[in-house]
Amino acid sequence: MGIGSYEWRFDSGRVCLDLAAMDLVAAGPDGPERLARWLLAAGLLPPGTPTAAVTEHWVPPFDELGDCVARLVHAQIDGGSDDATLARLNAFAADAAPPAVRAVRGDDGALVRAPLARPECAALLAAVARDALELLTDPVARARLRRCEGDNCRRVYVDTSRGGRRRWCSSEVCGNRERVARHRRRTASVARA
């Protein structure tokens, strides 16, 4: 699937939460390619950036960072703490400066982000870790963290809905599954009556 398809879900409202929902290890040998496509789709790398530098050595630290984010946001929602994981997240954030961006003129004369010559793993990890730190230290955003109510969904999202009544990470995915299940239950109960 290409970047323009629905290969990736960015329903959480934060790139760090989207990383936490992704399972890179399950991708096996395709992990580096999957990570490279995700980095482009998430907007962490400008279109056209060569991704040959994304190797199997990138997968474990990105997977660890996703696990750190997941543990910390779940602890936040549950009213707990995890100081060891917080220290690891701080280390990721402090490890390198985020990637520098450049603007160039596109074919139509509009400014566009220029591709990076060679992306660096530590810089991209730092960018995602800093997004997590901003989320966890922003009292308004932190108070809006929610777990998706969808069956078998482990996503966490920032609820920015009016009235804070959002129930699912994605109305189109988890919400639709719930509506279909509810319809089936109603249909089955009518058929039995």
Sequence and secondary structure as in RCSB ss.txt:
>XXXX:A:sequence
MGIGSYEWRFDSGRVCLDLAAMDLVAAGPDGPERLARWLLAAGLLPPGTPTAAVTEHWVPPFDELGDCVARLVHA
QIDGGSDDATLARLNAFAADAAPPAVRAVRGDDGALVRAPLARPECAALLAAVARDALELLTDPVARARLRRCEG
DNCRRVYVDTSRGGRRRWCSSEVCGNRERVARHRRRTASVARA
>XXXX:A:secstr
  TTTTTS   SSSHHHHHHH  SGGGGGGHHHHHHHHHHHTTSS TT   TT  TTTHHHHHHHHHHHHHHHHH
HHHT   HHHHHHHHHHHHSS      EEE TTS EEE   SS  HHHHHHHHHHHHHHHHH HHHHHTEEE  S
TT   EEE  SGGG   SS IIIIIHHHHHHHHHHHHHHHHH 
